[in-house]
Amino acid sequence: MKTHPLIACVVLFTLFATVSVFGQESPAPASADTEKSGPPEEVVRKLAFMMPEQKFKRESTTVSDGKIAPKDAVIYPVQILNADGSLLMKVFFFQESDNWAVFDEAGQVFRPTK
């Protein structure tokens, strides 16, 4: 009769250990999120010099040919829209090491100041 509590204890301990190990979510690396979604909203608003009432729309990504952004960098095109939804301008974000940079259709590059 003493083996039943021992077996129950071992089963419960194993169940608890399994749940604690496999139940934890590991956070995704920031670079994986960044690659999929592009620059965060705060970065878009700051580097594109947006007014609070303006909105933006993300477009599908492309890869740089090396003329303005570094070669093979992922480019995140963003349309800047007026409050009424009309297109104001289009800007292109790319990442340099850990910082975001943006260039406009004329090729002028803007980087954040520290």
N, C-alpha and C positions, 0 to 999 in steps of 0.2 A: 504494500500500500504506500510505502514511502517513495516509490519510484514515480508515481503519478504527479505529485507536486514538483518533483525535480524535472520531469519531462515538460510539464506545463510552464515552468519557469524558463527552461531553455527555449521553448517555442516562442514565448512572449518576448524574451530578450532578442531572439533572432528577428522577429517581426518588427520590434522597435528599431533595431539597428538598420534593417532594410529600409524602413520608412524614413528614417532620419538621413540616410545617405542618398537615396533616390528621390526623396521629396524636396530637396533643396534645388532651387533654380539657380543656375549659374548665369550671371549677367553677361550679355553679349558684349564683345569689345566695342569701344566707341568708334573705331575706324570702320567696322562693318556697318554700323548704323549710318555713319557719315557717307560711306560709299553709296548706299542705297538711296538715301534721302537728300543728300546735298547739304548745303549750309543751313544752320538753324535760322529761324525767323529773325532773331535779334541781329545776326550777322547780315542778313539780306537787307533789313531796314537801315542798319548803320552804314554799310558800304555803298548802298545804292542811294543814300541821302534821301530816304523816303519821308514824306509827311505822314502824320498819324492817320489821315483819312484815305490815303492811298492803299491799294491792295497789290498783291503780286500773284503770278501764276507760274508754276514750274513747268518746264518742258522736258522732253526726253534728253538724256545725256549724250554727249559725243566725246570723241577723243581728240586731243590737240595735235595739230601737225607741227607745232614747234615755232610758229611765226610770232605769236604773242605770249602764250602760256608755254611752260616747259613741254617738250615733246612727250607724247603719250600720257599727258595728264588728263584726268577726267574733267570734262567741261560741263557745268550745270547751267543751262540757259534759263533765264527768268524774265518774264514779261512784267514790267512795272505798269500798273493800271491806275488811271485817275479814279476819283471817287465815283464817277458815273459809269465806270467799266471800260472806258475807251483806252486804247494803248497809248502810253506816254513814251516809253522807250524799252529797249531790250538790253539786258546786261548778261554777262557770262562769268560765272564764278569758277574758281579752281583753287586747289589747295597746294600751298608751298610749305613743306615740312608740317608744322602744326598750325599754321596760320592760313586764313582764307584771303584771297585776293579777288578782285573783280576787274573786268575790262568792258568797255562799251563797244558799240558798233564801229566807232572811229579808231579803235585800237588803243585808247588811253587806259593805262592800268592804274588802279587805285589799291593801295594796301593800307591796313589799319595802322595808326600811330600808336606807340606804346606810352 
